Amino acid sequence: MSRPTISRRVKLALATGTALLLAWALPTSAWPAAGDVQVVLGQPGEDSILLAPRLVVNNPQDGHCYTVLQLFPNAPEGNYFRSVANYTIRPVSVYENSTCTGTPYGGSAMSYAIGVTGAPLHSFRVG
């Protein structure tokens, strides 16, 4: 076999491998974020965080907007997330509205092992 033929086959194999790697890697943004987000339910007029209902969202879906009513469907009107803590490998944005729109609380997304408390938060989004 001649050198040009071998070179052509190696280039074709590398191009095919690269294309397969890209096809596998690109959709990963829609996969769950490894880790969890921990939330504590807040209720107007209640200051105790120790007795408030807590929830751990394991491997939350990237890009999904999680709201108080989704995670605590039986919560009375006016309840909010008293605290949100990020333990995922992706940034988490927390919002005061229930639509995950606008500027995140604090101006930017939270990185790993960061939490926010003390404001009436109504939604969060991973990624």
N, C-alpha and C positions, 0 to 999 in steps of 0.2 A: 504494500500500500504506500502511496506517495505521501510526502509531507503535507501538501496542500489538502489532500483528502482527510488526513488525520486532524489537521488544524480545523477544517470545516466541521467535522463531527464533534470535536471538543467544544467549539463555539456554539453549535446547535444544542448540545447537552446542557451547557451552562445557561443559555437563554431559556431553555425549557424549565430548568430548575428554578431560575429566578422568577419566571412567570408563575409557576406553581406556588412558590413561597409568597409572592405578592397576593395571589388569589386567596391564599389561606389567611394571611395576616390582615388584610383590609377590613373584613367584616367583624373583627374582634371588638370594635368599639360598641357594638350592640350586645355584647355578652355581659353577664353580671360582673360587677366589680368584686374582686376577692376581698373578703373581710365583712365588716358590718357597720351599720349606723345605729347608734343607740339614742332613743328619744324618751323624754319624760313628759307626760301630759300635764299641762297647766290649766288651772281653773281660776277665773276672775275672783278675787277676794281671798284666795288661798295662797299662803306663802310657803307652806311646808313642802319641800321637794322630797323629803324622806318617805312620806306616805303616798305620794303621787304614783299613779300607774306608770310602769315603764315598759318599753318594748324594744326588742333588738331586731332590726331588719337585716337578716343574713344575706350576703351576696346580692345587694340591691342592683337592679337593672340600670345600666348606664342610660342616661337621657330621660328616664321616667320621672315624672313629677309626683312625689309622695306628699299627701296632704293629711291633716289631722283626721278628717272624716274617713279617709281610706284606711288609716292605720288604727283608729279608734272609732269604729262605726257607731257605737252606742254613747259616745261622748255628747254631753249637752251642748247646745248652741253657745258659741262664745269661747269654747275651750281652745287652747293653743298648745304648741310645743314649748314647754318651759325651758327645756334644754335639748340640744342636738349635738352629738359627739361623733366624729368621723374616725373610724378604724378600718377604712378601706384603703386600697392602693391608689385610688383615684381621688381627685379633689371633690368636695361637696359644697354646693352653694345653698344657702339658707335664705328664705324670703319671708317678709312680713305679710305678703299676700298669699292667697291659696292657689295661685296659678303659675308659680315659679317664673315670673316675669319681672323685668326691671333690674335694678341693681341689687346684687346680693347684700344681705345684712352684713355690715362691717366693710363693705366695699369690694370684697373679693371672696373667692372660694376658700374653704378651710382645707388644709392639707392633713396628712395622717396624724392622729393622736391630738387633734385640736377640737375643741368644743366651744359652743356659744350658749350663754344663758342670760336671763335677765330681760328679755324682750319678748313680746307676744309674737312668736314665729308660727306661720301657718303652712309652710311647705318647704321641701328641699329637693334638690336634684343632684345626682351623681354624674360627674364627668364634665 
